[in-house]
Amino acid sequence: MSRDNPTVTGRLNDPAYLSRRGKAGAQARHSVDAYVRALVKRAPQLTENHRSQLRALLASTDGGK
């Protein structure tokens, strides 16, 4: 049982468990770390224009806004 919600059993037939598990997975997929890993993985595919844009964004203090 979960400490946060004693009714959540941690079983695949438990809708509350599936909901919590799905939310945690979505948060992980959309985390900054996930985006950084994806960018690093695709680094060889970046054009020089992409690299210069990325350098400028990383160098800016406001994130390019």
Contacts in CASP RR format, 6 or more apart in sequence:
PFRMAT RR
TARGET T0000
AUTHOR 0000-0000-0000
METHOD contacts of the structure
MODEL  1
MSRDNPTVTGRLNDPAYLSRRGKAGAQARHSVDAYVRALVKRAPQLTENH
RSQLRALLASTDGGK
1 8 0 8 1.000
1 9 0 8 1.000
1 10 0 8 1.000
2 8 0 8 1.000
2 10 0 8 1.000
2 17 0 8 1.000
2 20 0 8 1.000
5 16 0 8 1.000
5 20 0 8 1.000
7 16 0 8 1.000
8 14 0 8 1.000
8 16 0 8 1.000
8 17 0 8 1.000
8 20 0 8 1.000
9 17 0 8 1.000
10 17 0 8 1.000
11 17 0 8 1.000
12 18 0 8 1.000
28 34 0 8 1.000
39 54 0 8 1.000
46 54 0 8 1.000
56 64 0 8 1.000
57 63 0 8 1.000
57 64 0 8 1.000
END
